Amino acid sequence: MTTTETPGGRRGPAPLKERRLTPDLARGFMLLLIAIAYAPSYIDLSAASVGWHPAGGTVVDGAARVFTLLFVDNRAFPMFAALFGYGLIMLVDGQQAKGTSENEARRLLRRRSFFLLAFGFVHAALVFPGEILGTYGLAGLLIGWLLFRPDRVILRAAAVLTPFYVLTVMGLAFTSQQTELTPIAGYTTAADWAERVVFWPFTPVYVAIAYPLFVALLLGAWAGRRRLLHDPAEHRTLLRRVAVIGIGVSLLGALPAVLVEVGLLGNPDTSGPLMGLQTLTGVFGGLGYAAVFGLIAASRGERRGPVTRALAATGQRSLTSYLLLSVLLAVFMHRDLIGLGEHVHSAGALGIAFGCWLVAVLFAVALDKAGRKGPADAFIRSLVYRNRR
């Protein structure tokens, strides 16, 4: 998020026309990956395969699981984290470039983090208990101070956190039981609502420990300092290396879990450590995907076709789009609502995820043509910048 100064002396987020293409393009695509990652959670998991996926189904369902394990699971969230860190640097550096004091910029970052926690709580209570906004709010409060430090400090922090995550991710993986997965809380009983509300405070902490998101966030912040996605044409060589190495390591790290899925290595009951490896290498995948969109933007130059414009419009309204597709998934898939999750398998869930994302994209395009921001994005910005003179 970049900032601008209004005639009244207020400094707020930059107008949409001033935003850079690459981060928004990447966010728009990233939301598809998140939808694909969320959708299997609504399927009957009484017989579980590797990760949060159901066992059995047709050959097409098996292919859908292989695709998701290789390219999506634990890769979308790190990409989200890296782009989130990139955006936080834009917020901090943009404010300071406009003359905002460091104390005031810190205050804005804290406000944004607290409001993300609040949005996350409402989202978890009403829609998806495994949501991610709360964790990013927690990240802003715990490590946001690093964004005011030099580049080398940000990189050192990422290096220090890496062995910590190796221990926590692999430790949790060794103790996990892939065959005992709890379905998403319902809507029909008091116990359902109590589960949604009572357990939410633990979810951001668990996600912060079980997934190496803080490392991806800090690396995204470092990339933001270097403006790697602002002028991708100037950083083609580095972006190409990150894309090739990142996606290559990601695929290699996911391969053992895929071999379990197809029955060539072990069985789902003992696949926890392999899923831990898949999770850790997901950071490489998330960074690699972001770099790919930098290369795409560099190759496009000033040319923006309908697909590019649609993805960018969605990325510009990423909070609105994220919440909308999450609501759509819950409405269509949850057993207490339309309940398609009880009638489809892995391939069907992937198709529904794509459909929900497409609706979110079309909504963003309609808002873009009308010259309007995303309602949720505008609301949180108004809260963060309220009474700012």
Order of alpha helices (4+ residues) and beta strands (2+ residues): beta-beta-alpha-alpha-alpha-alpha-alpha-alpha-alpha-alpha-alpha-alpha-alpha-alpha-alpha-alpha-alpha-alpha
